[in-house]
Amino acid sequence: MPPLKGVVLAGGTGSRLYPLTRVTNKHLLPVYNQPMIFYPIQTLVNAGIRDILVVTGGQNAGDFLRLLGNGKDFGLQHINYTYQEGEGGIADALRLAEHFADRQPICVILGDNIIETNIVAAREKFERHARGGHILLKEVPDPQRFGVPVLEGDRILKIEEKPLHPKSPYAVIGIYMYDETVFDRIRRLKRSARGEFEITDVNNQYIEEGTLSYSVLEGWWTDAGTFESLLRANNLVAQGGANHIGTPAAARGSM
């Protein structure tokens, strides 16, 4: 399999964090001692991914460039950027990465996802397959907030988006690995009832073909897209998570 490229999705309006997001992008808000966007980038770097695209949007896209530059805080030589106009869902944002991917496999991470450990084992499992997709799951107390896998043994039968009555205690967290066919799949999507192009529909296409594998993430995971989860993220990182990920070289040198 060709080298894995990384895509961080950091657009959107962050309406659930209003008024904090009135004058800035959600992913530029602080989580303990660093901007939120640092954590997903460091997750990719910790997995050995060096070719990274950041998808931004809204009125503050230029702030990402000023903050991240070419990625020297992460030991990178270069970071790529692209701009999402409006909001159309995760899959709609991902379609902007097609030119960057250039028919190579990609690891996609949502810009508000923060994990305690790393995704190296998941990457290795994905790369053992010649084609398909790979997702990460985590047992959570409130799976109805997320995409939820319907499991039969070790198989995923389908993924249900924000079900009222979840059929498993697992959430599909915002880290996805896809082969080069993902953009063809996105082109076949239709808008959901929410008016968006859903990443769950992409994952279900892979499931229907029998080419979606999964890993269960070790350690804690949280998103940071609501006031409650942003507080949780701050507390988890403050309690020691920053020692594991999300601490760029420049910050480590000053500890």
N, C-alpha and C positions, 0 to 999 in steps of 0.2 A: 504494500500500500504506500502511495506517495506520502511525503511529510504532511502532518496535520497542521492546518492553519487555524487561527483563533479569531472569533468574532464576538465583540462585546456590544450588546444592544442597550444603548443608553439614551434613547429618545423619549418620546411621550411628554405629557404635560404634568404628571405627578399630582393630579387633582386630589387624590386621597390625602395628600400632605399639605394641602392649602391651609393657611396662608404662607407656610414656609417656602413654598415653591412659587410665590408671586413674583419674586425677583431673581430666581435662580433655578437651574435644572435640579431635579431630585437627586441625581447621581453625583452632584457636587456638594451635597450636604455632608456634614461631618458624622462619622461613626467612630466614636471615642476620639482617637488622636489622628485620624486620617480622613480624607475625602472618601465617600462611599465607593467611587469608581476605582480606587486603588485596589480594593479587595478582589474583584473579579479578574482584573488584569494580573494580579499576583498569582491567582489560582491557575491561570493559563501558563504563566512563566514557570511556576513550580512543577507543572506537568511537562515541561520541556518544549513548550510552544513559544516560538520567537517571532513568528510572522503574524501580526495582530492588526485587526481592523476595529475601530470604534465607530459605531453608528450613533450619531447625535441628532438632536432636533431642537425645535423651539427657538427662543430668542437668545439663548446663551451658548450656542455652539462654539463660538470663539473662545469661551472660557476654558473649554477642554484643551484646546491647543496651548493656551497660556499655562495651564496647570501641568499637562502631561508632556508637552514638547515632543521630542523624539523618543521618550521613554528611558532616559538615562537613569532615573531612579530605580528602574527595574532591570538594569543591565542590558537594555535593548539599544539597537542602533537606529531604529526607526519605528514609528507607529503610523498606520494609515487611518484616514478619517473619511467618512461620508455623511451626508445630511439627509434626514428623513423629513419630508414635508407632511405635516398633519399627523394623524394617527390612523392606523389601519390594522393594528394587531401585530403580534410577534412575527408571524410569518410574512406580513407585509414589510416589516422592517428588515427581515432577513433577506428578502429578495434583492435588496440593495447591495448585498455582498457577492453577487454572482460574478461580477467582473474580477473582484479581488480573489475569489476562490479559484478561478481559472481551472475548473474541472478537477480540483484536488479536494480531498476530504476536509471537513471543517469541524471544529468544536465551538459551539455557540453557548454563550453564558449571558444571562440577564444581568444588567448592570447593578441590580440591587440584591444580588445573591451573595451570601457570605457563608463560608464553611470553615470548620475547625481544622480539618485534615487536608487531604489532597485528592486528586482524581487520577493519579498515576495508574492504579490498578484498572480503573475503568477504561482509560485510554489503551492500555495494553490489551484488554479484552476486546475492545472495538477493533483494534488493528490486526487481531488474529483472524478476522473475517474478511473475505475478499470484497464484500459489498454489504450494504444495509445501513441501519442506524442503531444507535445505542443511547439509552436514557438512564438517568440516575433516579432512584427512588429513596424516600426517607419516610419512616413511620412518624406520623404527626398526630396531635390530639384533635385537629380540626381539618380533616381531609376535604371537607365540603368546600373549602376555599380554593381548591386547586384542581388540576387534572388528576383523576384517580384511576389506577389500573384495576381492571377486573382480572383476577388471577385464577389459573387452574393449574395447580402444581407449580412448576417452574415457568409456565407459559403465561404470557399476557394475551388475553382474548381480545381486549379492546381497552381504550381509555375513555372515561367519561369526564366531560368538562364541568367542574363545579356541581356535582350531583347533590340533590337534597338528601339522598340516602346512600352514602358511599358503600361500595361493596368490598372495600378493603381499607385498612388503616393507613395506607401509603399515599403520599403525594408524589407526583412527578415534579421534581424540582427543576429549576431553570438552568439546567446544563444538559446540552444535547450534542451528540456527535452524529454526523451524517456523511454518507458518500456523495459523489458528484451528482447523483440523480435528484437531490433534494430540490433543486430549482425547477426541474421539470414538474415535480409534484406540486410545488407552490403555484405554478401556472395553471394547474387543474383545479385549484380551490375555488369554492364559492363562498361568499360572505355568510357568516353565521347569523343567528338571530340577533346577536349583539352588533351586527354590522361590521364585523372584523374578519380577517383571515386568520384562522386559529392554528396554532402550532400543533394542537391536539389532532386536528384533521390530517396534518402531515404525518404525525406518528402513527395514526391509524392506517394510513396507506401502507406504510412499511409493515405493520402488523398483518394486514390482509395478504401481503406477499410472503409472510413468514420470515422477514429479514430484520426484525427489530429485537435486539437483545437488551439486557438491562443489568445494572449493578445496584446494590443497596449501599448507600453512602455510610461510611463509618464516621463517628463523631457528630457534633451538632451541626445543624444547618438552619439558617433563617433567611427570609427575604427582609427587606427594609422599606416596604412600600406603603405601610400604614403607620400611624402614630404608635400603635402597640408593638408592631414588629420592629420599628426603628428603635424604640426603647429597648426591646429585647436584644437587638443587635449590639447596641452600645454596651449593655451590661455583659453580654457574653464575651465580647472582645476585651472589655476592661478586666474581666476575670481571668484572662490568660490567652484568649484566642489569638491575639496579635502576635504572640510568640510563635504561632504555627504558620500563619499566612498573613498576607497583607502588610508586611513590614519591609518596604523597599530598602535597598542597600544603604542609601543615604540616611534613613532613619535608624537602621540598626547600628550604624557607625557612631551615632550620638548617644546610644544607650549606656 
